[in-house]
Amino acid sequence: MGRPGGLKALSGGALCVAVACVAQAALFAGAGGTTLAWLALPALAAGLLHLTGSSPSPVSALRPSTGAGPWQVRLSRRWRDAVLLEQHAGPAWLTLTMRVLPAGSAAFETTIVTFTVWRHALRPEAWRRLRLLAAASRRHAPAVRLREAS
């Protein structure tokens, strides 16, 4: 569920332009330019970390629900039930936010994961099915209420 190569190239180009702008501003600002460069350094470092994909999605697979039941996400080599909380769709991507339902020793743990599924990663019929199921699931989702432990 990684980013397409074209998006990585676009991000890399934008980061290079940002570095060039900071360097140009530092030249024009003279002595204060050093301060400006030091202030921009954390933003540039964050951009580089984002480009390298240093924090990959914990979700490695997805099983959408065809009815009122929970979806399933694969986390750490285990399938876990999940409830779809939110979705954001674009022409070539679908970002899903899910609350992983507690199970076993993690009964009091609340885990929310957000990940993006890219259109190019699926067959056209699988892409259409996923979009339809996500839309239907959000329309008919019951209110999720947390229970207090006693």
Secondary structure as UniProt FT lines:
FT   HELIX           5..29
FT   TURN            30..31
FT   HELIX           32..52
FT   STRAND          59..63
FT   STRAND          71..75
FT   TURN            76..77
FT   STRAND          78..89
FT   STRAND          93..100
FT   HELIX           104..106
FT   TURN            107..108
FT   STRAND          111..118
FT   HELIX           119..121
FT   HELIX           124..139
//
